[in-house]
Amino acid sequence: MKLNIKTTKPGRDGIWEIIRHMNVFTINDLMKYSHMDHSSIRTYLSALIKGGFIVKNKRPKGAPLCTSHQYQLIKDNGIHAPE
C-alpha cells in the first residue's frame, strides 16, 4: 500500500503529524516519512507511551521475530505534538 504522507514539520512535530495521519504505524514508517533516525523516533515513542498517547501492539502469534512492532494512536490531542 502506497501512502501519500508528507510533512514539512521538523522533529517531533513532524512525527506527531505522521502518527495522527496513519493511526497504526511502525518505527520504519516514521523513519521513511519523517527522515529522522531510529533512536530519536524510539525515544519519542517511549515518551508517548508513558503519556498514554500511543500503545505498542503485540506481535501477532507466530509472526517472525524480525516483524516490526506496530504502534497505535489511542489519544489524539490535536495538531500540537505532546512534549
C-alpha positions in Angstrom: 0.0 0.0 0.0 1.5 3.3 -1.0 0.6 6.3 1.2 1.0 9.9 0.2 2.3 11.3 3.5 4.4 14.3 3.6 5.4 16.5 6.5 7.0 19.9 6.4 7.3 20.0 10.2 10.7 19.2 11.7 11.4 16.8 14.6 8.6 15.7 17.0 6.0 17.9 15.3 6.6 16.0 12.0 6.5 12.6 13.7 3.2 13.5 15.5 1.7 14.7 12.2 2.5 11.3 10.7 1.2 9.4 13.7 -2.1 11.2 13.5 -2.4 10.6 9.8 -1.6 6.9 10.0 -3.1 5.9 13.3 -1.3 2.5 13.2 2.4 2.6 12.3 5.8 1.2 12.8 9.1 2.9 13.5 10.1 2.1 9.9 7.0 4.0 8.7 8.1 7.1 10.8 11.7 6.9 9.6 10.5 6.7 6.0 8.2 9.7 6.1 10.0 11.9 8.6 13.6 11.2 7.6 14.5 11.1 11.3 16.8 8.4 12.8 15.7 5.3 14.6 17.0 6.3 18.0 15.2 9.7 18.1 11.9 8.2 17.0 12.2 5.4 19.6 12.9 7.9 22.3 9.8 10.0 21.4 7.6 6.9 21.1 8.6 5.9 24.6 7.5 9.3 25.9 4.2 9.0 24.0 3.6 5.5 25.5 4.3 6.8 29.0 2.0 9.8 28.4 -0.8 7.5 27.3 -0.9 8.7 23.7 0.0 5.5 21.9 0.3 1.8 22.7 2.7 -0.8 21.4 0.6 -3.6 19.8 1.7 -7.2 20.5 3.3 -9.0 17.6 0.8 -11.5 16.0 1.2 -15.0 17.3 3.5 -16.9 15.0 4.9 -13.8 13.4 8.7 -13.9 12.8 10.8 -12.1 15.3 12.0 -9.7 12.6 8.5 -8.4 12.2 8.3 -4.7 13.2 6.2 -3.9 16.2 3.1 -1.8 15.4 2.1 1.1 17.5 -1.4 2.7 17.6 -2.6 6.1 18.4 -5.1 6.0 21.3 -5.2 9.6 22.4 -5.1 12.4 19.9 -4.7 15.8 21.5 -4.8 17.7 18.2 -2.2 19.2 15.9 0.3 20.2 18.6 2.8 17.4 19.4 2.8 16.2 23.0 6.1 17.0 24.8 
